[in-house]
Amino acid sequence: MDDIAESLISRFISQLKVRLVEVFEVFNIELALPLLLNSKQCKKLLGIANETEFQRVSHLKDFPRIDKKGSHPRFPRDAVVEWMRVNWKLI
C-alpha cells in the first residue's frame, strides 16, 4: 500500500511541477501592465524602488517618456522594455 501511495504522490508532484513551470512562463510582468505606464508602474517594470534612482534612469538620453504640459509623465511599456534591452549597461 505504501508503494502505491508513494507512486501516486510522486506522479502528482511531477505533474504539479510541470504545470507550475507552464503557469510561470505564461505570467509575465510586462503583459500584466498597461501599454502606457505611470511612474509607479514604470518603476515596477524596471525593478526600481528608489524614487531618486528612477528619476535618474527616466531622464537618461533616449529613455521613452511622454511629457504633456500640465500632466504627469507617461512611459510606453514596450518602448521601455526595448530601451532596457539595448541600454541596460547605463543602469
C-alpha positions in Angstrom: 0.0 0.0 0.0 2.8 2.4 0.8 4.4 1.8 -2.6 1.2 2.7 -4.3 0.8 5.9 -2.2 4.4 6.9 -2.8 3.9 6.3 -6.6 0.8 8.4 -6.7 2.4 11.2 -4.7 5.5 11.1 -6.9 3.4 11.3 -10.1 1.3 14.1 -8.6 4.3 16.2 -7.6 5.9 15.6 -11.1 2.7 16.8 -12.8 2.4 19.7 -10.4 6.0 20.9 -11.2 5.3 20.7 -14.9 2.1 22.7 -14.5 3.8 25.3 -12.3 6.5 25.9 -14.9 3.8 26.4 -17.6 1.9 28.9 -15.4 5.1 30.9 -14.5 6.1 31.0 -18.2 2.7 32.5 -19.1 2.8 35.1 -16.4 4.9 38.0 -17.5 5.1 41.3 -15.7 5.3 43.1 -19.0 1.9 41.8 -20.1 0.3 42.4 -16.7 0.9 46.2 -17.1 -0.9 48.6 -19.4 0.6 49.8 -22.6 1.0 53.3 -21.2 2.6 53.4 -17.7 2.6 55.9 -15.0 5.8 56.4 -12.9 4.8 53.8 -10.3 4.2 51.2 -12.9 7.3 52.0 -14.8 9.4 51.7 -11.6 7.8 48.3 -11.0 8.6 47.2 -14.6 12.2 48.2 -14.2 12.5 46.8 -10.7 13.5 50.2 -9.2 12.1 51.1 -5.8 14.1 54.2 -5.1 12.5 57.4 -6.5 15.8 59.2 -6.9 17.2 56.3 -8.9 14.1 56.2 -11.1 14.4 59.9 -11.8 18.0 59.4 -12.9 17.1 56.5 -15.2 14.0 58.0 -16.6 15.9 61.2 -17.6 18.7 59.3 -19.4 19.2 60.1 -23.1 16.5 58.5 -25.3 14.6 57.0 -22.4 11.0 56.6 -23.7 8.9 59.3 -21.9 5.8 61.2 -22.8 5.7 64.6 -21.2 2.5 66.6 -21.7 2.1 70.1 -20.3 0.2 70.0 -17.0 0.3 66.2 -16.8 2.4 63.6 -15.1 4.8 61.8 -17.4 3.8 58.5 -19.0 6.0 55.8 -20.3 5.2 53.5 -23.3 5.6 50.0 -21.8 7.0 48.2 -24.9 9.4 51.1 -25.7 10.7 51.0 -22.1 11.3 47.2 -22.4 13.1 47.7 -25.7 15.2 50.6 -24.3 16.2 48.5 -21.3 17.3 45.6 -23.6 19.6 47.9 -25.5 20.7 50.3 -22.7 20.8 48.0 -19.6 24.5 48.9 -19.1 23.6 52.5 -18.3 21.7 51.4 -15.3 
